[in-house]
């Protein structure tokens, strides 16, 4: 099992590398990147965007399903209320 490094210099270096990677993904500090690095960043962004779109589509489908269920419930409630009104009208007319 890989031993975790918790010494401050190692953690500081890892944080620095993560921040550099984040800046590159945000489009900052790209002037020092090679062509291959830029292609790698682009591929990573394309993959991330695809995952985001898939998640967004999933959330839309779930929301639509919730709205359809709510619509069914409201239609049932409306039918019951309509029946109650007609029952009251029939009762009053007799």
PyMOL commands that set and color helices and strands:
alter all, ss='L'
color gray80, all
select helices_A, chain A and resi 8-25+30-32+35-93
alter helices_A, ss='H'
color red, helices_A
deselect
rebuild
show_as cartoon
